[in-house]
């Protein structure tokens, strides 16, 4: 999700990347059956991606930005899972921990790949 905003930030400027992030977040939410939490995740992840790269001087700046995006995605996944599964009787403790660990892994790897 954050890769597109990161590329737009490289090619164009910050304002265009923010508008692009809003557009991408809305379209991703619509593709996921009007899921507001996924739209929020996509927007915040894209926002972090546009803010992580301020000055691109070395290749290691891209790696550090990917690590920052990954850690922020982990935090976002924790918050979204906590908000959506609070007092949900369908999710037991075992399912919740498997869901958290899988989401953490996916969020971090997604940040590294961007």
C-alpha positions, 0 to 999 in steps of 0.5 A: 500500500505504501509503495505507490505513495513512496514512488509518487513522493520520489517523482513529484512532491509531498502535496501530490503524494498526500492527495494520491494517498487519499485517493488510494485509501478510498479506492482500497476501502471500496475494493475491500467491500467498503471497509473503513478500517482498511481505508484508514490503514491504507491512508496512515501507511501511505502517510507514514511512507511519504513522511519517512523519506525526506531526503534521499541521499543513499540507498540505506535511506530507503531501507531505513524508511522501509523499516520505519514503515514496517514498525508503524504498520505493526502499530496500526495493525495492533490498534485496528485489531484491538478496536475491531475485536474488542468484546467480539465473542467470535474471536477466542484468545487463541484465534486472537494471538494467531491473528496478531502474530500473522498480522504483525509479520505481514505488516513488517514484511510489507513495510520492508518491501516498500 
